Amino acid sequence: MKRSYLDNASTTQVRNEVIKVIVKTLKNTFGNPSSIQHSYGRASRSIIEESRFYISKYINASSPNEIVFTSGGTEANNLVLNTSILSLGIKHIITSKLEHFSVLNTIIFNKNKVHIHFVNFNKNGIHDLNHIEYLLKKYLSKKKETLVSLMYANNEIGNLLEIENVIFLCKKYNAYFHSDTIQCIGNIPIDMEKLEFDFATASAHKFYGPKGIGFVFIRKYIFYKIKNFITGGNQEYGIRSGTENVSGIVGLSEALKLSNRDFSKNINKIKKLKIYSIISLKKHIPGIIFNGLSCDINKSITSILNFLYPIKQDHLLYFYLDLMGVAVSKGSSCNNDIKSISHVIKSITNKILLRNMMPIRISFGIFNDKKDIDLLIKSLKMIKNKNFKTNF
């Protein structure tokens, strides 16, 4: 049975080269990296610091010391938000209701400690820069008490934030800037010297690396201010204690190296695949509506396409597609309630429309080709006509 995996925004297939380096590390470098009294521990420590060096190089950070390893993107976002409140004296957080739950829920959890301000956006999920400036100006402080937290590429509708304009406003009004860059790092080139993030987060399994490992970039001038996020043995500069995931770290580094090597080729391939998908969906599925800016090649990340499929609410739709060999999602994999519609889609879509249409997010990766899209189109047409059979 032909199968098409079109859920790369949730997680990607691990590259064979990455698997090899992970297995080699698990087998040969098993020492505790904090046990520097002997060669086994020093070998593990060396691998971690070499990986940190290469990761900083791939994203053009000014120093390897700006990289702190975490268990993934969710922990990285939690680390930034919680330590900013604890260590930087943040009293105001400006964010959006379109953020990932690891940002939204963490901010709401801290509602008794900070004032939360939500940025306005339009029906396409485009943030209002004038409103961002209004909020920044209103809460301007010489003590730098405001943090702006907005994701670079929305994980559901693919919208790209006007990142340079937001950074400019943060600098102008003396605010810190955190961006959830989890859909971006490893998939598009990011230069930390050109884009003046104060904090940025990444997760290896979004760019063909292993699950359970990620990192947070913390700008050097902030680093010394950050207090413990996880207390214990003072690993990761005392910010994030706990024995490091050596094999995961080396897998992350290898995956990022390979992505960096193949950026132009991969982006071009995925861009062509996205264009083919948009044309095919418009041609074969009458009444389709694209969500956000996901069908705008220049204003969305190339790997994500989100649309409303014209069929009355049937939450088994995704299972039907799976039975026909097509793996897609209704949105973020962190919201695993099959009957609920994504908070992002609800925020930008008319309620009446959602009664007669179902959201589908397809997300492309380097292992996809046109045959995957053809199978998706064929399956959607058969479901629409109630004329599908499974191979089970």
C-alpha positions as CSV (number, residue, x, y, z in Angstrom):
1,M,0.0,0.0,0.0
2,K,1.3,3.4,-1.0
3,R,1.5,5.7,2.0
4,S,2.0,9.5,2.0
5,Y,3.4,11.2,5.1
6,L,2.3,14.8,5.0
7,D,2.7,15.8,8.7
8,N,6.3,17.1,8.8
9,A,5.3,20.1,10.9
10,S,4.5,17.6,13.7
11,T,7.6,15.6,13.3
12,T,10.0,14.6,10.6
13,Q,11.6,11.3,9.6
14,V,15.1,11.0,11.1
15,R,17.9,11.0,8.5
16,N,19.9,7.8,8.2
17,E,23.1,9.8,8.8
18,V,21.7,11.1,12.1
19,I,20.7,7.6,13.2
20,K,24.2,6.4,12.5
21,V,25.9,9.1,14.6
22,I,23.4,8.6,17.5
23,V,24.0,4.8,17.5
24,K,27.7,5.3,17.4
25,T,27.6,7.7,20.3
26,L,25.3,5.4,22.4
27,K,27.7,2.5,21.8
28,N,31.0,4.2,22.2
29,T,30.6,7.4,24.3
30,F,28.6,6.3,27.3
31,G,30.4,8.2,30.0
32,N,28.6,10.8,32.2
33,P,29.7,14.2,30.8
34,S,30.0,15.6,34.3
35,S,32.5,12.9,35.3
36,I,35.5,14.8,34.0
37,Q,37.8,12.9,36.4
38,H,38.2,10.2,33.8
39,S,38.5,9.8,30.0
40,Y,35.0,8.3,29.6
41,G,33.3,11.4,31.0
42,R,35.7,13.8,29.2
43,A,34.9,12.1,25.9
44,S,31.1,12.8,26.4
45,R,31.8,16.3,27.5
46,S,33.9,16.9,24.4
47,I,31.1,15.7,22.2
48,I,28.6,18.1,23.9
49,E,30.9,21.1,23.6
50,E,31.8,20.4,20.0
51,S,28.1,20.1,19.1
52,R,27.4,23.4,20.9
53,F,30.2,25.0,18.9
54,Y,28.8,23.7,15.5
55,I,25.2,24.6,16.3
56,S,26.3,28.2,17.2
57,K,28.2,28.2,13.9
58,Y,25.2,27.0,11.8
59,I,22.9,29.7,13.2
60,N,25.7,32.3,13.3
61,A,25.5,33.0,17.0
62,S,28.3,35.1,18.4
63,S,29.3,32.4,21.0
64,P,28.7,28.7,21.7
65,N,27.8,29.9,25.2
66,E,24.6,31.3,23.9
67,I,23.2,27.8,23.3
68,V,21.5,25.9,26.2
69,F,20.3,22.3,25.5
70,T,16.7,21.3,26.5
71,S,14.4,18.3,26.1
72,G,12.8,20.0,23.1
73,G,10.9,23.0,22.0
74,T,8.2,23.0,24.7
75,E,10.8,23.1,27.5
76,A,12.8,25.7,25.6
77,N,9.8,28.0,25.4
78,N,8.9,27.4,29.1
79,L,12.5,28.1,30.0
80,V,12.5,31.5,28.3
81,L,9.2,32.7,29.6
82,N,9.6,31.5,33.2
83,T,13.2,32.6,33.6
84,S,12.4,36.0,32.0
85,I,9.8,36.6,34.7
86,L,12.0,35.3,37.5
87,S,15.4,36.7,36.4
88,L,14.7,39.8,34.3
89,G,11.9,41.3,36.2
90,I,9.4,41.1,33.4
91,K,6.1,42.7,34.3
92,H,4.4,42.8,30.9
93,I,4.2,40.1,28.2
94,I,3.0,41.0,24.7
95,T,2.0,37.9,22.7
96,S,-0.7,36.6,20.4
97,K,-3.6,34.2,20.7
98,L,-2.2,32.4,17.7
99,E,0.9,31.1,19.6
100,H,1.7,27.5,20.3
101,F,0.3,26.2,23.6
102,S,3.8,25.9,25.1
103,V,3.9,29.7,24.9
104,L,0.2,30.5,25.6
105,N,-0.4,28.2,28.5
106,T,2.9,29.1,30.1
107,I,2.1,32.8,30.0
108,I,-1.4,32.2,31.3
109,F,0.0,30.0,34.1
110,N,2.0,33.2,35.1
111,K,-1.0,35.5,34.9
112,N,-0.7,36.5,38.6
113,K,2.9,37.5,38.1
114,V,2.7,39.5,34.9
115,H,0.3,41.6,32.9
116,I,-0.6,39.8,29.6
117,H,-1.4,41.8,26.4
118,F,-2.6,40.2,23.2
119,V,-1.8,41.6,19.8
120,N,-4.6,42.2,17.4
121,F,-4.6,40.3,14.1
122,N,-6.8,40.2,11.0
123,K,-8.8,37.3,9.4
124,N,-5.6,36.0,7.7
125,G,-3.7,35.9,11.0
126,I,-1.5,38.9,10.2
127,H,-0.4,40.7,13.3
128,D,-1.1,44.4,13.6
129,L,2.3,46.1,13.9
130,N,0.6,49.4,14.9
131,H,-1.0,47.7,17.8
132,I,2.3,46.1,18.8
133,E,3.9,49.6,18.8
134,Y,1.0,51.0,20.8
135,L,1.4,48.4,23.5
136,L,5.2,48.8,23.6
137,K,4.9,52.5,23.8
138,K,2.2,52.3,26.6
139,Y,4.4,50.0,28.7
140,L,7.8,51.5,27.9
141,S,10.1,51.3,30.9
142,K,13.7,52.3,31.4
143,K,14.1,49.1,33.4
144,K,13.2,47.0,30.4
145,E,10.2,45.2,32.0
146,T,8.4,44.1,28.8
147,L,8.9,40.8,26.8
148,V,7.4,40.3,23.4
149,S,6.8,36.7,22.5
150,L,5.7,36.0,18.9
151,M,6.5,33.0,16.7
152,Y,8.5,33.4,13.5
153,A,6.5,30.9,11.5
154,N,3.1,29.9,12.7
155,N,3.0,26.1,13.2
156,E,-0.5,25.7,11.9
157,I,-1.1,28.3,9.1
158,G,2.5,28.9,8.2
159,N,2.4,32.7,8.4
160,L,5.8,34.4,8.6
161,L,6.0,37.2,11.1
162,E,7.3,40.5,9.9
163,I,10.3,39.7,12.1
164,E,12.6,42.6,11.3
165,N,9.9,45.1,11.9
166,V,9.0,43.5,15.3
167,I,12.7,43.4,16.3
168,F,13.0,47.1,15.4
169,L,10.0,48.0,17.6
170,C,11.4,46.0,20.5
171,K,14.7,47.8,20.3
172,K,13.0,51.2,19.9
173,Y,10.9,50.7,23.0
174,N,13.4,48.9,25.2
175,A,11.7,45.4,25.3
176,Y,13.1,41.9,25.1
177,F,12.1,39.8,22.2
178,H,11.5,36.0,22.2
179,S,10.5,34.1,19.1
180,D,9.4,30.5,18.9
181,T,11.5,29.6,15.9
182,I,10.7,25.8,16.1
183,Q,9.3,25.6,12.6
184,C,12.1,27.7,11.2
185,I,15.5,26.6,12.6
186,G,16.8,23.8,10.5
187,N,14.3,24.5,7.7
188,I,15.3,28.0,6.6
189,P,18.6,29.8,7.2
190,I,18.6,31.9,10.3
191,D,21.4,34.3,11.2
192,M,21.4,35.4,14.8
193,E,23.8,38.2,14.1
194,K,21.4,39.8,11.6
195,L,18.2,39.0,13.4
196,E,18.6,40.4,16.9
197,F,16.5,37.9,18.8
198,D,17.1,38.0,22.6
199,F,15.7,34.4,22.8
200,A,15.0,31.8,20.1
201,T,13.9,28.2,20.5
202,A,14.5,25.0,18.4
203,S,13.6,21.3,18.4
204,A,15.6,18.7,16.5
205,H,12.7,16.5,15.5
206,K,11.4,19.4,13.2
207,F,14.5,19.1,11.0
208,Y,15.1,15.3,10.7
209,G,16.7,14.8,14.1
210,P,15.7,12.9,17.1
211,K,12.8,13.7,19.5
212,G,13.4,14.8,23.0
213,I,16.2,17.3,22.3
214,G,16.2,21.0,21.5
215,F,17.9,24.2,22.5
216,V,17.3,27.8,23.4
217,F,19.4,30.6,22.1
218,I,20.0,33.3,24.8
219,R,21.7,36.5,23.7
220,K,25.1,36.8,25.4
221,Y,24.3,40.1,27.3
222,I,21.3,38.4,29.0
223,F,23.0,35.2,29.9
224,Y,24.6,36.2,33.1
225,K,21.2,37.5,34.4
226,I,19.4,34.1,34.0
227,K,18.8,32.1,37.2
228,N,18.2,28.4,37.4
229,F,15.3,27.0,35.5
230,I,15.9,23.4,36.7
231,T,18.0,23.1,39.8
232,G,20.4,20.3,40.5
233,G,24.0,19.7,39.4
234,N,24.5,23.0,37.5
235,Q,24.7,21.5,34.0
236,E,24.1,23.9,31.1
237,Y,25.7,26.8,32.9
238,G,23.5,26.2,35.9
239,I,20.4,27.2,33.9
240,R,19.2,23.7,33.1
241,S,20.5,21.0,35.5
242,G,20.4,17.3,34.7
243,T,22.6,14.9,32.9
244,E,22.8,15.9,29.3
245,N,21.3,13.8,26.5
246,V,24.7,13.2,24.7
247,S,23.4,11.1,21.9
248,G,20.4,13.4,21.3
249,I,22.7,16.5,21.3
250,V,25.0,14.9,18.7
251,G,22.0,13.9,16.7
252,L,20.7,17.5,16.8
253,S,24.0,18.9,15.7
254,E,24.3,16.4,12.8
255,A,20.8,17.1,11.6
256,L,21.4,20.8,11.7
257,K,24.7,20.4,9.8
258,L,23.0,18.4,7.1
259,S,20.1,20.9,6.8
260,N,22.6,23.8,6.6
261,R,24.5,21.9,3.8
262,D,21.3,21.4,1.8
263,F,19.3,24.5,2.5
264,S,19.0,25.8,-1.0
265,K,18.2,22.5,-2.6
266,N,15.6,21.5,0.0
267,I,13.9,24.8,0.1
268,N,13.6,24.9,-3.7
269,K,12.2,21.3,-3.7
270,I,9.6,21.9,-1.0
271,K,8.6,25.3,-2.6
272,K,7.9,23.5,-5.9
273,L,5.9,20.8,-4.1
274,K,3.8,23.5,-2.3
275,I,3.0,25.3,-5.5
276,Y,2.0,22.0,-7.1
277,S,-0.2,21.3,-4.1
278,I,-1.9,24.6,-4.3
279,I,-2.6,24.3,-8.0
280,S,-3.8,20.7,-7.7
281,L,-6.1,21.4,-4.7
282,K,-7.7,24.4,-6.5
283,K,-8.2,22.3,-9.6
284,H,-9.6,19.1,-8.1
285,I,-11.4,20.3,-4.9
286,P,-14.0,23.0,-5.7
287,G,-14.8,25.3,-2.8
288,I,-11.5,24.9,-1.0
289,I,-10.4,27.8,1.2
290,F,-6.8,28.3,2.3
291,N,-6.2,29.5,5.8
292,G,-4.0,32.4,6.8
293,L,-1.2,33.2,4.4
294,S,-0.3,29.5,3.9
295,C,-1.0,29.7,0.1
296,D,1.2,32.8,-0.3
297,I,4.7,31.5,-1.2
298,N,6.4,34.7,-0.2
299,K,4.6,35.3,3.2
300,S,4.5,31.8,4.6
301,I,7.0,29.1,5.4
302,T,7.3,26.7,2.4
303,S,6.7,23.6,4.5
304,I,3.1,24.3,5.7
305,L,-0.2,24.5,3.7
306,N,-3.5,24.8,5.7
307,F,-6.9,24.7,4.1
308,L,-10.6,24.2,4.8
309,Y,-12.0,21.1,3.0
310,P,-15.7,21.4,2.0
311,I,-17.3,18.6,4.0
312,K,-19.7,18.8,6.9
313,Q,-18.1,18.3,10.3
314,D,-16.8,14.7,10.5
315,H,-13.9,14.3,12.9
316,L,-13.3,10.9,11.4
317,L,-12.0,12.6,8.3
318,Y,-8.4,12.3,9.4
319,F,-8.8,8.6,10.1
320,Y,-10.4,8.1,6.7
321,L,-7.4,9.7,5.1
322,D,-5.1,7.6,7.2
323,L,-6.9,4.4,6.1
324,M,-6.3,5.4,2.5
325,G,-2.6,5.9,3.2
326,V,-2.4,9.7,3.8
327,A,-1.1,11.1,7.0
328,V,-2.2,14.7,7.7
329,S,-3.2,16.7,10.7
330,K,-6.0,19.1,11.8
331,G,-3.4,21.4,13.4
332,S,-0.8,21.2,16.1
333,S,0.0,17.7,17.3
334,C,0.1,19.1,20.9
335,N,-3.7,19.4,20.7
336,N,-4.6,15.7,20.4
337,D,-8.4,16.0,21.0
338,I,-9.7,14.7,17.8
339,K,-13.1,16.5,18.2
340,S,-11.7,20.0,18.8
341,I,-10.8,22.5,16.2
342,S,-7.5,24.3,16.5
343,H,-7.5,27.6,18.5
344,V,-5.7,29.2,15.6
345,I,-8.3,28.2,13.0
346,K,-11.1,29.2,15.4
347,S,-9.5,32.6,15.8
348,I,-9.5,33.4,12.1
349,T,-12.5,31.5,10.8
350,N,-16.2,32.2,10.8
351,K,-18.1,29.7,13.1
352,I,-20.7,29.0,10.4
353,L,-18.0,28.2,7.9
354,L,-16.5,25.6,10.3
355,R,-19.9,23.7,10.4
356,N,-19.6,22.9,6.7
357,M,-15.8,22.6,6.3
358,M,-13.0,20.8,8.0
359,P,-9.4,22.1,8.5
360,I,-6.5,20.1,7.1
361,R,-2.9,21.0,7.6
362,I,-0.4,19.3,5.2
363,S,3.2,19.9,5.8
364,F,6.0,18.9,3.4
365,G,9.5,17.5,4.0
366,I,12.5,16.5,2.0
367,F,11.3,12.9,1.6
368,N,8.0,14.0,-0.1
369,D,7.3,14.1,-3.9
370,K,4.4,14.8,-6.2
371,K,3.0,11.3,-5.8
372,D,2.3,12.1,-2.2
373,I,0.1,15.1,-3.2
374,D,-1.6,13.0,-6.0
375,L,-2.6,10.4,-3.4
376,L,-3.9,13.1,-1.1
377,I,-6.0,14.7,-3.9
378,K,-7.3,11.2,-5.0
379,S,-8.3,10.4,-1.4
380,L,-10.0,13.7,-0.8
381,K,-12.1,13.4,-4.0
382,M,-13.2,9.8,-3.0
383,I,-14.2,10.9,0.5
384,K,-16.1,13.9,-0.9
385,N,-18.0,11.5,-3.3
386,K,-18.4,8.9,-0.5
387,N,-16.8,6.4,-2.8
388,F,-13.7,5.3,-0.9
389,K,-12.5,1.9,0.1
390,T,-9.6,1.1,2.4
391,N,-7.0,-1.5,1.9
392,F,-7.4,-2.9,5.4
